[in-house]
């Protein structure tokens, strides 16, 4: 059986849980809290020397890392990832956008503010996180003001990847009122059968 | 014919040039220098409202963004991207690793030092770039000390993506002597038929 290691209030880990649920794959979820040192134990480092979650361990023991690579792995051959061609490429554009232009700002602001209580310590750095996070949210809004999903007319792993930290962006003190298209999309994704909400952020 | 817009001394743009050459696709290369405002013209913004290079414009006029999504698009069905399965997933692990854990440190240090002359201005931030860049290089070394390529036994777009900024890491003042596996791999990739070196960094 597939084993997934992750933290229930991490957006990157939430992605993995979602794709396993959405594709109906039996799996064991092993809760791992990096803040409690659980990714630094010898047992975990034997699975992933990088000491990062999420990871997925296949039945044969192979370990897969990188949340969006895990999404693509389990979405292959399902309705959540189009066949090779332009539609698939559009999905990957969003996946790389998420990791390069969205997560480092939207997720990190949330981490500092909602988890680690580092808001004061990082006061000088937060404005750049907010500025670049809003730039990313603006890119999403441009698409979602006119389309129900990020790619095509149905849920794909592009939506799953971006929903992860966008639906908790307010925990990083992002004002979401300028984004009615995103707001409608968030409700649309939340209403998809099989999509679960993430655990609330907790002080680590 | 495919049109590719990019800057000859950008690693992300180099990736696009390489995959077009390696897969034998006729294309027109349009040199665009962000430092000279060329990504902010109305003509360019009509192609990519984000104002970023590289982009690829297909014969039908569709614009593809995100360097690693462009790599995957043109590598589909070729020997540079394995069929769906674990080998393909390993390629995507490296592509996401590159954009999240490598490029923001290795490429940015180079940009500040070799292009923009911002070394002094960013003196307080450079140590973190070097530290996290070395962490990424260490991950590569762990693989390349024992294997000729990042995935499998032949050149893939994982190698192309990581070669882009690794082969010019010294321009960001990364000391590469701790990485003999990377050094051998750099020579191996450079010797691959069809792989061209990148233009040297120039002061913008």
Boltz contact constraints between the chains, C-beta under 6 A:
constraints:
  - contact:
      token1: [A, 64]
      token2: [B, 89]
      max_distance: 6.0
  - contact:
      token1: [A, 65]
      token2: [B, 93]
      max_distance: 6.0
  - contact:
      token1: [A, 66]
      token2: [B, 93]
      max_distance: 6.0
  - contact:
      token1: [A, 66]
      token2: [B, 96]
      max_distance: 6.0
  - contact:
      token1: [A, 68]
      token2: [B, 96]
      max_distance: 6.0
  - contact:
      token1: [A, 69]
      token2: [B, 89]
      max_distance: 6.0
  - contact:
      token1: [A, 69]
      token2: [B, 92]
      max_distance: 6.0
  - contact:
      token1: [A, 69]
      token2: [B, 93]
      max_distance: 6.0
  - contact:
      token1: [A, 69]
      token2: [B, 96]
      max_distance: 6.0
  - contact:
      token1: [A, 72]
      token2: [B, 92]
      max_distance: 6.0
  - contact:
      token1: [A, 73]
      token2: [B, 89]
      max_distance: 6.0
  - contact:
      token1: [A, 76]
      token2: [B, 84]
      max_distance: 6.0
  - contact:
      token1: [A, 84]
      token2: [B, 76]
      max_distance: 6.0
  - contact:
      token1: [A, 89]
      token2: [B, 64]
      max_distance: 6.0
  - contact:
      token1: [A, 89]
      token2: [B, 69]
      max_distance: 6.0
  - contact:
      token1: [A, 89]
      token2: [B, 73]
      max_distance: 6.0
  - contact:
      token1: [A, 92]
      token2: [B, 69]
      max_distance: 6.0
  - contact:
      token1: [A, 92]
      token2: [B, 72]
      max_distance: 6.0
  - contact:
      token1: [A, 93]
      token2: [B, 65]
      max_distance: 6.0
  - contact:
      token1: [A, 93]
      token2: [B, 66]
      max_distance: 6.0
  - contact:
      token1: [A, 93]
      token2: [B, 69]
      max_distance: 6.0
  - contact:
      token1: [A, 96]
      token2: [B, 66]
      max_distance: 6.0
  - contact:
      token1: [A, 96]
      token2: [B, 68]
      max_distance: 6.0
  - contact:
      token1: [A, 96]
      token2: [B, 69]
      max_distance: 6.0
  - contact:
      token1: [A, 96]
      token2: [B, 99]
      max_distance: 6.0
  - contact:
      token1: [A, 99]
      token2: [B, 96]
      max_distance: 6.0
  - contact:
      token1: [A, 99]
      token2: [B, 99]
      max_distance: 6.0
  - contact:
      token1: [A, 99]
      token2: [B, 100]
      max_distance: 6.0
  - contact:
      token1: [A, 100]
      token2: [B, 99]
      max_distance: 6.0
